[in-house]
Amino acid sequence: MTIAHHPEEDLLAAFAAGALDLGQRVAIATHLAACPSCRDFVRAMERVGGALIDEAAPAALAEGALDRTLARIAAEPPPAPPRAPRAPHDAPDGLPRFVRAYDFGPWRRVAPGVTTQPILLPEPSPTRVFLLKARGGAKLIEHAHTGVEMTCVLSGAFRHQGGRYGPGDFDFGDDGVHHEPHIEAGAECVSLVAIQGELRWQGIIGRLIQPFVRL
């Protein structure tokens, strides 16, 4: 697998520092599962962070902090809430094992040849995460973003103004990006998408469908 598109280094550094929300961490970690070079960079950033912590001056604990911590360790954990049975789902090729462990919602058709499936995160996050599946040869409507969008290609490929994106590639969009993805002919394209805000569909058709299509 040849990966041509990667997260920017500042985004990888934010991941290493734990500065991203859960949905964004899922997207970055999905890319890392396929990309050895980005994994190496994140490990380097984690080593830098550890060295900085080692060199930092110690800070005094609040009064009684140790006693409170020991009491919490000794306390009986609260009973876990009952968990509904997981709905079965067919995980696509390339989806990391940790994502497969989440619950998934049903597939939903959002456009001809395009369906989405929400990934239900175990804690609240301002970033929505879902799988997007598009048939080979499909053309998505040109759109802009009101927030950040991260896309990790699992299988198949698409193209837009930024180039070709195949398995393992990472695509980043924000409110300064307008693009019109074209799915390559042949196999369908499946991607993991993490998105904040909304998409703003462009053109006459886009404005007509805006009230009805939400990703």
C-alpha positions in Angstrom: 0.0 0.0 0.0 1.4 3.4 -1.0 0.0 6.2 1.0 0.4 9.7 -0.6 -1.7 11.9 1.7 -1.1 12.3 5.5 -2.3 14.5 8.3 -0.2 17.6 8.8 2.5 17.4 11.5 0.7 19.8 13.8 -2.4 17.6 13.7 -0.3 14.5 14.5 1.3 16.4 17.4 -2.1 17.4 18.8 -3.1 13.7 18.6 0.1 12.7 20.5 -0.7 15.4 23.1 -4.3 14.2 23.6 -5.6 17.6 22.4 -8.2 16.3 20.0 -11.7 15.2 20.7 -12.7 11.6 20.5 -14.2 11.7 17.0 -11.0 13.3 15.6 -8.8 10.8 17.5 -10.7 8.0 15.9 -10.0 9.4 12.4 -6.3 10.0 13.1 -5.9 6.6 14.7 -7.6 5.0 11.7 -4.9 6.5 9.5 -2.1 5.5 11.9 -3.2 1.9 11.7 -2.3 1.9 8.0 0.7 4.4 8.0 4.0 3.4 9.6 5.6 6.8 8.9 2.9 8.7 10.8 3.0 6.2 13.6 6.8 6.8 13.9 6.2 10.6 14.0 3.5 10.2 16.8 5.9 8.0 18.8 8.6 10.7 18.5 6.2 13.4 19.7 5.2 11.2 22.7 8.8 10.7 23.6 9.3 14.5 23.4 6.3 15.0 25.7 7.6 12.5 28.2 11.0 14.2 28.2 9.4 17.6 28.9 7.4 16.1 31.8 10.5 14.6 33.3 12.3 18.0 33.1 9.4 20.0 34.5 9.6 21.2 38.1 7.4 19.2 40.5 4.2 20.7 41.6 2.8 20.3 45.1 -0.3 18.2 45.5 -3.4 19.8 47.0 -4.0 19.0 50.7 -5.5 15.6 51.2 -5.1 14.6 47.5 -3.3 11.3 48.4 -5.9 10.3 50.9 -8.7 11.0 48.4 -7.0 9.0 45.7 -6.4 6.0 47.9 -10.0 6.1 49.1 -11.2 6.1 45.4 -8.9 3.1 44.7 -10.3 1.2 47.6 -14.0 2.0 46.9 -16.2 -0.5 45.2 -16.8 0.5 41.6 -20.4 1.4 40.7 -22.3 -1.3 38.8 -22.0 -0.9 35.1 -25.3 0.1 33.4 -27.0 -2.6 31.4 -25.8 -2.6 27.8 -28.1 -3.4 24.9 -27.0 -6.2 22.6 -24.8 -4.9 19.8 -26.4 -4.8 16.4 -24.5 -7.0 14.0 -22.6 -5.2 11.3 -20.2 -6.2 8.5 -17.0 -4.2 9.1 -15.4 -3.1 5.8 -11.8 -4.1 4.9 -9.3 -1.7 6.4 -11.4 -0.7 9.4 -9.1 -1.0 12.5 -10.0 -3.5 15.2 -10.7 -0.7 17.8 -13.3 0.9 15.6 -15.0 -2.5 15.0 -15.6 -2.7 18.7 -18.0 0.3 18.6 -21.7 0.1 18.0 -22.9 1.1 14.5 -26.2 2.5 13.4 -28.1 1.4 10.3 -27.0 2.2 6.7 -28.8 5.2 5.2 -29.0 6.3 1.6 -28.1 9.9 1.2 -27.8 10.2 -2.6 -27.9 7.9 -5.6 -25.1 5.3 -5.0 -24.1 6.8 -1.7 -24.9 5.5 1.8 -23.6 6.3 5.3 -23.5 4.3 8.5 -23.0 6.2 11.8 -20.4 4.9 14.3 -21.8 5.4 17.8 -19.0 6.7 20.0 -18.9 5.6 23.7 -18.7 9.2 24.9 -20.0 12.6 23.7 -17.9 14.3 21.0 -18.4 17.4 18.9 -17.2 15.4 15.9 -19.6 12.9 14.2 -18.0 9.7 12.8 -19.5 7.5 10.1 -18.7 5.2 7.3 -19.4 6.5 3.8 -19.8 4.1 0.9 -20.1 5.3 -2.7 -20.3 3.1 -5.8 -17.6 3.2 -8.5 -18.0 6.0 -10.9 -20.2 8.1 -8.6 -19.8 11.9 -8.5 -20.5 13.7 -5.3 -21.9 17.2 -5.4 -19.4 20.0 -4.9 -19.5 21.2 -1.3 -17.9 23.4 1.3 -17.6 22.9 5.0 -18.6 24.9 8.1 -16.2 22.9 10.2 -13.4 20.4 10.1 -13.7 17.2 8.1 -11.3 14.3 8.2 -11.6 11.4 5.7 -9.7 8.1 5.9 -10.0 5.9 2.8 -10.5 2.2 3.7 -11.0 0.8 0.2 -11.5 2.0 -3.4 -10.4 5.5 -4.3 -11.7 9.0 -5.1 -10.2 12.1 -6.8 -10.7 15.8 -6.4 -8.7 19.0 -6.8 -6.2 17.7 -4.1 -5.3 14.6 -6.1 -6.1 10.9 -5.9 -7.0 9.3 -2.5 -6.7 5.6 -2.2 -6.6 3.1 0.7 -4.8 4.6 3.8 -4.9 8.1 2.5 -6.1 11.0 4.7 -8.0 14.0 3.4 -8.5 17.1 5.5 -11.1 19.8 4.8 -12.2 22.9 6.6 -14.2 26.1 5.9 -11.6 27.2 3.4 -12.0 24.1 1.2 -14.5 23.5 -1.7 -14.2 20.2 -3.5 -16.1 17.8 -5.7 -15.0 14.2 -5.2 -15.3 11.7 -8.1 -15.2 8.0 -7.2 -13.0 6.0 -9.4 -14.7 3.6 -11.8 -14.8 0.0 -10.7 -14.9 -1.0 -7.0 -16.9 1.0 -4.5 -15.1 3.4 -2.3 -15.5 3.1 1.5 -14.1 5.8 3.9 -14.3 6.6 7.6 -15.3 10.3 7.9 -15.1 12.5 11.0 -16.9 15.8 10.7 -17.8 18.9 12.6 -20.4 21.4 11.5 -22.3 20.9 8.3 -21.6 20.5 4.6 -22.8 23.3 2.3 -23.8 21.9 -1.1 -22.9 24.1 -4.0 -24.8 24.8 -7.2 -28.5 24.8 -8.0 -29.0 21.1 -7.2 -27.0 21.4 -4.1 -29.1 24.2 -2.8 -32.3 22.2 -3.6 -31.2 19.2 -1.6 -29.6 21.1 1.3 -32.6 20.8 3.6 -32.9 17.0 3.0 -29.3 15.7 3.0 -27.3 15.9 6.2 -24.1 13.9 6.8 
